[in-house]
Amino acid sequence: MEEKDEKTENLREIVVKLRDIYNILQSRKNDKLANYNKGEKIHKKQLAFHQCQKKNRWVFGGNRTGKTECGAVECVWLARGIHPYRTNKKDCCGWVVSVSQQVQRDVAQKKILSYIRPEWIVDIVMLSGRKDFAEGGVIDFIKIKNVFGGESVIGFKSCDQGREKFQGASLDYVWFDEEPSKDIYLECKMRVMDRCGEIFATMTPLKNLSWVYDEIFMNRNGDDEVWYEQMQWEDNPFLDAKEVEYFEKSMSADDLESRKYGHFIGACGLVYKDFDQNVNVIEPFDVPKEWFDTMSIDPGLNNPLSCHWYAVDYDGNVFVVAEHLYAPEVWCFFISKMG
């Protein structure tokens, strides 16, 4: 009799454990963070962003390319201490920076909340609205349980608050959702200095050739920690092909350049619309003299004269091997001496 009771009790324990395992599996099935970029469809450029070890990472993407999604996941991974590609911290503190509080509520904040399970939240402090309906208001910051036993903070800022509101804090990261003004960007770089933190940004380049184009895309200062990726509609495996085709037909060429491809465009549009620094710029090498082919000159008129030298290899690949830019006053002097 006692042996039968013991077997019954063991069976009950097994049933309870199986039920617990089933509940865990069911919760994981509905866990958006656990299912991110897993399954048949993988967004490869999102993974490239997460895997990059640089301290200043940028995603230039069109609308609906998945750029905001990877920014939100990056924040939650860091806050939870479960980032699969970086060294995790027990207590992590960062900012999410949006263009305005309304955009914060409707975009970045909404994405962040969609990846946070309720049981992870320690507290939510609101700027407006109720914390029991946080998605309907404007959040100041969220405290989240870190898997190492600490508490992490995700704070929210908006560029319309002005640079002064970005002073004083010490942070592990700052995420810019869309392009910030340069003064706010520089202020935020100061905020991550003492913690050896990082900056990352996801944006659609709608402000033409702004400071971001010069300092990030062209990396004019030669900063080894600057990295960027460009995302377009074709990179997002979750977009409906028919919807993509519809929007392609309804938008102008310039709008498509920024909103589909994530390209920077000047006031007059790009001359070489397919130019991508990650693809078209390569490491210098000794070019054989027999490849030397052509030189082009743009007189410039109202702009400085420029000159390019080209080489062509045996497979027909064209290389720009040298360039020279003449300031207007130098060009005028050259003309007068020649004349």
N, C-alpha and C positions, 0 to 999 in steps of 0.2 A: 504493500500500500504506500509506504513511504517512498519507494523507488518510483512509483507511478506519479506521485505528487511532484517529485523532483524533476521528472521528465516534462511534466506539464508546465512547471515553472520555467524550465529552460526554453521550452517552445514559446512561451509568452515573451521572454526576453528577446528571443530571436525575432519574433513578430514586431516588437517595439522598435528594435534596431533597424529592421527592414523598412518600417514606416518612417522612421527618422531619415533614413537614406533617401527614401522616395520623396519626402518633403523637401530635402535639400536639393535633389535633382530638379524638382518642379520649380523651386525658387530660382535656381540657376537658369532654367529655361526662360524665365521671365525677367532675368537680370540683364538689362541693356548693356551695362558695362562689361559683364562677363562674356557677352556674345559679340562685342565690338570686333569687327574685322575677322570674324571666324565663320567658317562655313564655305559654301560654294563660291560666293562673291567676296573678293578681297580688293580693297582700295590700296593699290601698291604705293601710291605717292603719300598717302596718309602714314603708312608704315615707315617710309623713308624719312618722313619728318620726325616721327617718334624715335627712330633708331639713331638719328644724327646726334653726335656728341658735342657739337659746337654750342657756344654760349649765347649766340645771337642768331636765332633761326627765324626765317620769314617764309610764309606761303603767299604767293601772289596767284590768286585764282578768280575765275569768273563766278558769277552767282550760281548757287546750287552745285558747286564742284566738290563739296565736302570739306572745305577749309575750316569753317567754324566748328564742325564736328570734331576734328582732330585737336583743335585748341581746347575745347571743353574737356575732352577725355584726358588730355595732358594734365590739366589742372586737377582733376579728380584723382588720377593716378598718383600725382605728387602728394596731394592732401592725404590720401589713404595710406601712403607709404608702400604702394604696390606697383610702382613703375617697373615694367619688365626690362628696360634698357638703361636705367640710370641708377646711381646710388641713392637709396631712399633714406629719409630722415624721420626721426620720431615725432618732432614738432615742426611742421612746415607752414610757412606763412607767405601768401602771395596775393597779388592784385589782379583783377580782371578789369581792363580799361576799355570802355565803350565811348562812342562819339557823344552820346547824350544819355540821360537817365531813362528816357522812353525807349531808346534803342537797346539799352542794357536790359530792361524788363522784357522786351519782345524778342530779343535774340540771344545774347550770351548767357544771361541769367536763366532763361528758359532751358537752354541746352545743358547748362551745369546741373540744374535741378533734375533733368530727365535721367542723368547718370548716377544720382545719389539715392541710395535706398533709405527710407525713413529711419530705420534703426541705426544708421550711421550718424545721424544728426544729433549733436549735443545741444545746440542752440542756434536760433536765427534772430538777428537784430535787424529791424526794419527802419528804413528812412521814411517810408510811407506805406500804408496798408497794414494788414494783419499777418502775423507770422504763421497762423494756422491756415492761411491762404496766401503763402509767400509769392506764388507765381503771379498773383494779381496785383502785387505792390512792387515797391522798389527796395531791394535788400541792401543793407549796409555791409554786413558780413555774416558768414556761416561758419560755425564751429563744427568740425567733423572728427569722429573717432579715427585715430591712426592705428594701424594694425600692430604697431610696436608699443602700444599702451598710452601714447600721448594724445594730444588734441591739436589738430591743424586748423588754420584759419584761411578761408577764401574771402578776401575783401573785394568790394566793387567800387569802381571809380568811373567818372565820366569826364571827358575833355572839356565840356562846357562849365565845369566847376572852376577852371583856371589852374595855372601852374602851382599857386600857393597851396592848394589842397593836396598836393603830391609831395610835400616836404616832410622830413623828419623820420619816416618809417624805415625799418630795416627788414628787407624781404629776401626770400629765396627765389622768387620769380615774379615776373610781370608778363601778363598776356594782353597784347593789344588786339582787340577785335575791331578791325578797320584802322585806317591810317591816323595816327595822332599828329598833333603839331610838334615841331621839332623841339620846342622848349620843354614840353611835357615828356617827350622821349628822353631827352638828356637828364631831366630830373629823375625819371624812373631808373635810368642807368646808375645814378648815384645811390638809389635805394637798395640795389642788389650788390653793391661793391663789397661791403664788409662781410657778407655771408657767402661771397664767391658765387653769387646767384646767376640767374640767366634771364634773358629777354626772349620772348617768342611772339610772333605776330601773324595774324591771318587777315588778308585784306584784298579787296578788289581795287585795282589802281584806277581811280576815277578822277584824280586831281592832276592829270597830265604829268609832266616831267617835274615832279616835286623833289624835295630834299631826299625822300626815300629812294628815288631813282638814282640820284648821285651817290649817296652814301651806302646804300644797301645793294641795289641791283647792279650798279657799276662798281661799287666798292672802291671809290676813288682813293681812300686812305689805305688800301691794302690790308685791311683787318683780317687776320687769319681766322678769327672766331665768327666771322659773318658767313652765313649760308642761306641759300634760298631755293625754293622749289616753285615751279609754275604748274598750276592745275587748270585743266580745261574740262568741258563737259564730258568728253570721251574718256577721261580718267575715272569718272564716277560710275561704277558698274550698277548703281541703283537707280539711275535716271531712265525714264521711259523714252525709247527711241522716237516714238511718234511725237511726244512733247518737244523733244530736242529739235526735230525737223520743223515743227510749227513755229517755234521761237526763232529759229534761224531765218525763216522766210519773212518774219515780221519785224526784224531789227535791221538798222543801218549797218554798214560795214564797220564804221568806227565803234559803234556800240558793241558789235560782236567781238571786236578786238579786245575790249576790256571786260565785257560781261560774259563772254564765252571762253576766251583764251586766257584772260588775266594778264594781257599785255599792257605795258605803258604806252600811251600815245601822246604826242605833242599836240599843240593847238592846230597844226596842219596835218596831223596824222603821221604814221610811221612810213618811212620810205621802204625799209625792209621789214615787212610785217611778221616774217617767220623767225627773225633773229632771236636767239636764246643764248645767253652768255654761257650757260652750263653745257650747251651743245656746240656752239660755234667758236668758242674761245678755247684754245688748247695750249699745252705747255710749249715754250719756245724750243726750237731745235735748229741744227745747222742745215740751212736750205741749200741744196746743190745749185751751183751757178747755172747749170743747163736748164733749170726750171724757170729762171727769171724770164718774165714774159711781157708785162704791160705796166704802164704808169698812167694814172688818171689825175686830172687837175680840176678842181672846182674853184673858179675865180672868186666866188662869194659875193661880189658886188657890195651889198650892205653888211656882209659877214666876213670874217677872216678867211683868207684863201686856205684851202687844204689840198694835200697831195698824197696819193696812195701808190705803193708799189706792190705788184702782184706776181705770184709764181704759180705755175701749173704743173702738177706731177704727171706721170705717165698714164694715170687712170682718169685724168680730166678733173681732178679736184683742185679748186682754186684756193690759194692762201694769200691773205694780206700780210706781207712780210715786213712792211715799214710804213710809217705815216709821218707827215710833217704838217704842222699848223703854223701859218704865218700870221702874226698880228698885223692889223691894217697899216700901222705906221711903218713897219718893216717892209711890207709889200710896196707901199708908195715909194719908199727910198730905193728899193730894188728897181722899180720902173724908171725912176728919174736917172739912175746911174746907167741903165741900159739904153735910155733914150738919148 
